[in-house]
Amino acid sequence: MTGPALSLRNLSKRFGEKLAVDALSLDVPAGSFFGVVGPNGAGKTTSLSMATGLLRPDTGQAFVLGTDLWADPLRGKQKLGVLPDGVRLFDRLSGAELVRYSGLLRGVGEEDVRVRTEELLDALDLTSAGERLVVDYSAGMTKKIALACALVHAPRLLVLDEPFEAVDPVSGATIRSLLTGYVAGGGTVVLSSHVMDLVERLCDHVAIIAEGRVLAAGELGTVRGGGTLEERFVELVGGGRDLSSGLTWLRGRP
Ligand SMILES: Nc1ncnc2c1ncn2[C@@H]1O[C@H](COP(=O)(O)OP(=O)(O)OP(=O)(O)O)[C@@H](O)[C@H]1O
């Protein structure tokens, strides 16, 4: 595989008056750890949803390891592991059942699914919760079981929408090490996050997105320039607002 692992071409999506994604193009090199950052409402989730077959674009194409995803969704999705935003799972299954069915649905054989499910639950510290229904999981546990479902068929491309949100620090470290090992083995990870520090530590490539467009993308060092990612982000997207003279009612009576 020499081309990009994920290639987005002129993706657009409109919700009523709101142009959420505006002719967005992006190439994610194979074998990279790629971070997508941007302010709230920038269009990250909408773009990643269109890139993974969850939301049909108004225009444009998404190529997953060379397959035009919307032209051949079955083939494209087989190569992909996805952790969607606000995960909706079949939560009346137990955690172990959910991972097992995800594997079987993606064509993994019975015995491999059994072993992988056991190993994933163990790695993500969910073994003792494996027989409990997912509906009873905490937010962080739900995120972890969804990640296990995204991994069980050993895809070569992982697209993860805010994988560290709601996850405790120990589990966060486990997920980081799992993903780093996955990339070291030749896999490609695309993740969105609001935590600049985390993106800087983990990712070797980054895209800064705002108002549905890519403002900067490429190798982390190049996008950052001489400063930190946060400085570059603020420079491109605009700084926070000065509220020193507003919201006076919040500060109590003189
Ligand atoms: N289903 C929808 N219906 C209407 N508007 C939507 C829908 N989904 C997203 N939007 C709008 O599209 C824009 C982009 O939203 P999106 O969720 O992609 O942003 P985001 O970058 O992921 O934001 P955040 O960082 O807050 O998660 C926002 O203005 C949002 O209100």
The ligand as an SDF file (V2000), in Angstrom:
LIG
                    3D

 31 33  0  0  0  0  0  0  0  0999 V2000
  -27.5440   16.2680   12.4870 N   0  0  0  0  0  0  0  0  0  0  0  0
  -27.3100   17.5780   12.4480 C   0  0  0  0  0  0  0  0  0  0  0  0
  -28.3130   18.4530   12.1990 N   0  0  0  0  0  0  0  0  0  0  0  0
  -28.0880   19.7730   12.1470 C   0  0  0  0  0  0  0  0  0  0  0  0
  -26.8930   20.3610   12.3140 N   0  0  0  0  0  0  0  0  0  0  0  0
  -25.8440   19.5530   12.5750 C   0  0  0  0  0  0  0  0  0  0  0  0
  -25.9970   18.1300   12.6550 C   0  0  0  0  0  0  0  0  0  0  0  0
  -24.7760   17.5810   12.9160 N   0  0  0  0  0  0  0  0  0  0  0  0
  -23.9260   18.6140   12.9910 C   0  0  0  0  0  0  0  0  0  0  0  0
  -24.5590   19.7830   12.7850 N   0  0  0  0  0  0  0  0  0  0  0  0
  -23.9300   21.1200   12.7580 C   0  0  0  0  0  0  0  0  0  0  0  0
  -22.7850   21.0390   11.9160 O   0  0  0  0  0  0  0  0  0  0  0  0
  -21.7050   21.7730   12.4770 C   0  0  0  0  0  0  0  0  0  0  0  0
  -20.5090   20.8420   12.6550 C   0  0  0  0  0  0  0  0  0  0  0  0
  -20.7970   19.9120   13.7050 O   0  0  0  0  0  0  0  0  0  0  0  0
  -19.7920   18.7540   14.1080 P   0  0  0  0  0  0  0  0  0  0  0  0
  -20.4890   17.9260   15.1270 O   0  0  0  0  0  0  0  0  0  0  0  0
  -19.2940   18.0920   12.8900 O   0  0  0  0  0  0  0  0  0  0  0  0
  -18.6080   19.5990   14.7730 O   0  0  0  0  0  0  0  0  0  0  0  0
  -17.3750   19.1040   15.6530 P   0  0  0  0  0  0  0  0  0  0  0  0
  -16.1680   19.7720   15.0790 O   0  0  0  0  0  0  0  0  0  0  0  0
  -17.3470   17.6330   15.7540 O   0  0  0  0  0  0  0  0  0  0  0  0
  -17.7180   19.7610   17.0550 O   0  0  0  0  0  0  0  0  0  0  0  0
  -17.3370   19.3490   18.5680 P   0  0  0  0  0  0  0  0  0  0  0  0
  -15.8770   19.6300   18.7130 O   0  0  0  0  0  0  0  0  0  0  0  0
  -18.1580   20.3030   19.3810 O   0  0  0  0  0  0  0  0  0  0  0  0
  -17.7050   17.9060   18.7730 O   0  0  0  0  0  0  0  0  0  0  0  0
  -22.2240   22.4010   13.7700 C   0  0  0  0  0  0  0  0  0  0  0  0
  -22.6420   23.7170   13.5020 O   0  0  0  0  0  0  0  0  0  0  0  0
  -23.4130   21.5270   14.1310 C   0  0  0  0  0  0  0  0  0  0  0  0
  -24.3780   22.2680   14.8260 O   0  0  0  0  0  0  0  0  0  0  0  0
  1  2  1  0
  2  3  1  0
  2  7  2  0
  3  4  2  0
  4  5  1  0
  5  6  2  0
  6  7  1  0
  6 10  1  0
  7  8  1  0
  8  9  2  0
  9 10  1  0
 10 11  1  0
 11 12  1  0
 11 30  1  0
 12 13  1  0
 13 14  1  0
 13 28  1  0
 14 15  1  0
 15 16  1  0
 16 17  2  0
 16 18  1  0
 16 19  1  0
 19 20  1  0
 20 21  2  0
 20 22  1  0
 20 23  1  0
 23 24  1  0
 24 25  2  0
 24 26  1  0
 24 27  1  0
 28 29  1  0
 28 30  1  0
 30 31  1  0
M  END
$$$$
